[in-house]
């Protein structure tokens, strides 16, 4: 059960990252989000 919950949270984090990336791409197509920053934010949100 706990494993399923962790998996679900991971999927939600991925979808949130995709949504943020899409918003950033629409706002400024020439700027890309560094993966390290996303990784740091993702670790902080866990």
C-alpha positions in Angstrom: 0.0 0.0 0.0 2.8 2.4 0.9 4.6 1.5 -2.3 1.6 2.2 -4.3 1.2 5.6 -2.6 4.8 6.5 -3.3 4.4 5.5 -6.9 1.3 7.6 -7.2 3.1 10.6 -5.7 5.9 10.1 -8.2 3.5 10.1 -11.1 1.9 13.3 -9.8 5.3 14.9 -9.5 6.1 13.9 -13.2 2.8 15.4 -14.4 3.4 18.6 -12.4 6.8 18.9 -14.0 5.3 18.3 -17.5 2.7 21.0 -16.8 5.4 23.5 -15.6 7.5 22.7 -18.6 4.6 23.3 -21.0 3.8 26.6 -19.3 7.4 27.7 -19.5 7.6 26.6 -23.1 4.5 28.7 -24.0 5.8 31.7 -22.0 9.4 31.6 -23.3 10.3 29.0 -26.0 14.0 29.9 -26.0 14.5 29.1 -22.3 14.7 25.5 -21.1 14.4 24.4 -17.5 17.6 22.7 -16.2 17.0 19.2 -15.0 19.1 19.7 -11.8 16.7 22.5 -10.6 13.7 20.2 -11.2 15.4 17.4 -9.4 16.1 19.6 -6.4 12.5 20.9 -6.3 11.2 17.3 -6.7 13.4 16.1 -3.8 12.2 19.0 -1.6 8.6 18.2 -2.4 8.9 14.6 -1.3 
